[in-house]
Amino acid sequence: MYEPKYSERRRGWTAVVILSGVLLIARLAQLQLSSLEGQRQAAMNTVRRIEVIPPRGVLRDRKERLWVSNVPFFNIFISPKEVSGLDTNRLAKIFDIPISVLQQRIEQARQFSKSKPSLFIRYVSLPRYANFMEHAWHQTGFSAQVLHTRRYLYPVGAHFLGYLSEVTPKEIAESEGRYTMGNLIGRAGIERQYESLLAGRKGYRYVVVDAMGRELYPYQEGKLDIPPVKGADLVLTVDIDLQQLAESLLYGKVGAIVAIEPATGEILCAASSPTYDPNLLSGEQMTNFWHTLQTAPNLPLYNRVIQAMYPPGSTFKVLNALIALQEGTLTPETTYPCAMGYIRNGGKPRCHGHPGPLDLVGAIQHSCNAYFASVYTDFLHSSRFEKVSIAYERWREYMLYFGVGRRIGVDIPSEKPGNLPTKAYYDKAYKPDQWNAFTIISNSIGQGEILMTPLQMANAMCIIANRGFYIQPHFLRYVYKQEGRQVSYFDTIRVPIESKHFETVIRGMRLAVEAGTGYSAYVPELGLCGKTGTAQNPHGQDHSVFVGFAPWDNPKIAIAVIIENSGWGATWAAPIASLVVEKYLRGSISRPELLKRMKESTLVP
């Protein structure tokens, strides 16, 4: 048998060793290359921080009925560098926008940044977003941010509820990271005033994404994620039923209705007309509807409750009476003559026919212009004051206590102060010491330069109803289901007038409704006290005004109604006010014919 020589055996073992080495080196190289590829792939995967916007706090009415809820919608972002599989035709159909607009937005995103996400399409509804996800799954470079728009279960109260809109670059810069591009912020009304409560606190989640921007898995199993905090749910002071009634009564008219609970300052309803469905400013077509509302006649975006400034007309007389009673220039028994006008000033202001002579209660009952012109003249020319301008400053100080000519601090933005001229104003208009009560006699009956908002008029009624004080009118009642629910404290303002004087004025206001100029507001056993006003309007027909409260002995509601360009206060404002008061106090209305007529009457095109 042949046996290999030693040298041959050695060469064989050497070959085996060499081959093994080659194989080992090849394997090591393969592992090394694989590792490098893995490192390269890992390097291409990055961690992305994604905002999580919490649901906004909902709004409820004073009976805790859900009023304003949330609906999810989406902002679509595009990262141009990561885009692939782009089908512009399909995207244009899904989002219902022209291809040219779509291409323009893509180009704008490229110019902004090829790698950073840019806001591509705003306010995409859930059904449209689902359609996008179904048909665009193969397209990369797109991401979405979940937001929450509003749904109004009762489409009323648009003016004080406010609306949401996208934050501006300035707001982003000043927010210290709270807001980023595409976020929504309260833009008016309650939404703006209580933004810090309603918005909650955004959270963040960290995810690993691949080179195409696709999410792979949570970073560190989500251990670093920060959960969002939902916004606080708020209970408002407004009664939905009353708000719906008030808005229906204003249909086809221009004006405002505001009602307040005197003991608390809680606003029960605040209707401004014309108005709009707040849902119009909460969907995909928000921008289009905004432009439509901006250009609509009669200014539907204008909140007449707190922004429109009107002459209060004869409703102002009761304030003048209280001041004169307190200063002692008038007594309840004082009588003045009336010859269809103010005799001492050549018959101006003019007056209407009524019984006479009248004491103070009768003058309020029948709204005698001559009587209150006399009251104003005797106050400003009283020997109690060194000169007229000093008396005027005292009178003006009282009026400021009543909330005339200044903002009274309602808890929504954009409240107007009205107008109450200063001494300096009249000094400039007529020269110092060259004016007197006869020069500014229109102030005696709420005309001339005197202007008040409907909110101020209703608040003045709260003062009379409370016999000398008011709590700042407000819309926020408390935070829903939270201990220590009160989050805002509202001042109590006291007027330096003795309570006995209020009783005198209230008797006159009660008679005005039961057997005077406000009889069209009379409802048996309702206890409504009120004062009509026919406010002269230099731009057209007079405004119809009514203010009042009820019941007279234990007031639950104070109200102001103004119907623009509609004539006598007793014709429109007084009966409308009585319907609102009756609905609130009794839960129903006993005069269906009047209700139907007021709702169906149209005073503007």
JOVENTA-V122864 format. One line per field, one symbol per residue. psi: psi as a letter, one per 40 degrees, with the letter a starting at -180 (. if undefined). burial: I if it has 16 or more other C-alpha atoms within 10 Angstrom, else O. Layout:
# JOVENTA-V122864
psi: ???
burial: ???
This chain:
# JOVENTA-V122864
psi: hhhiidddddddddddddddddddddddddddddddddddddddhihhhhihhiiiiihiadefhhdhaihiiihhihgddehifhgdddddddefiiddddddddddddddhddiiihdhifhidddddddddefdehieiiihhahiihhdhfifddddaiiiiiidddddeefediiheiiiheiaddddfdddddahiaiihihiadeehhdihhffedeihiihiihhihieihddddddddddeheihaihhiihddeehhdighhhiaiheddfeadfdddddddddeiiegeehgddedhhiheaededdddddddddeeeiidehiiihffihdeffehiiiihiiiiiaddddddefhddddddddddddeiedididdddddddddddddeeheihefifiifhieahhiidddddddeiheeiadddfddddffabehhiiddddddddddddefeiihhiidhdihhfhifeheihhihhhhghiddddddddddddddddfaefdeehhhedfhhihiighhheeaiiihihiaiiiddghehiihhhhifebidedddddddddddddddeeihegddddddddehhei.
burial: OOOOOOOOOOOOOOOOOOOOOOOOOOOOOOOOOOOOOOOOOOOOIIOIOOIIIIIIIIIIIIOOOIIIIIOOIIIIIIIIIIOOOOOOOOIIOIIOOOOOOIOOIIOIIIOOOIOOIIIIIOIIIOOOIOOIOOOIOOOIIIIIIIIIIIIIOIIIIIIIIIIIIIIIOOIIOOOOOOIIOIIIIIIIIIIIIIIOIIIIIIIIIIIIIIOIIIIOOIIOOOOOIOOIIIIIIIIIIIIIOIIIIIIIIIIIIIIIIIIIIIIIIIIIIIIIIIIIOIIIIIIIOIOOOOOOIOOOOOOIIIIIIIIIIIIIIIIIIIIIIIIIIIOOIIIOOOIIIIOIIIIOOOOIIIIOOIOOOIIIIIIIIIIIIIIIIIIIIOIIIIOOOOOIIOIIOIIIOIIOIIIIIIIIIIIIIOIIIIIIOOOOOIOOOOOOOOOIIIOOIIIIIIIOOIIIIIIIIIIIIIIIIIIIIIIIIIIIIIIIOOOOOOOOOOOOIOIOIOIOIIIIIIIIIIIIIIOIIIIIIIIOOOIIIIIIIIIIIOOOOIIIIIIIIIIIOOIIIIIIIIIIIIIIIIIIIIIIIIIIIIOIOOOOIOOOOOIOOIIOOOOOO
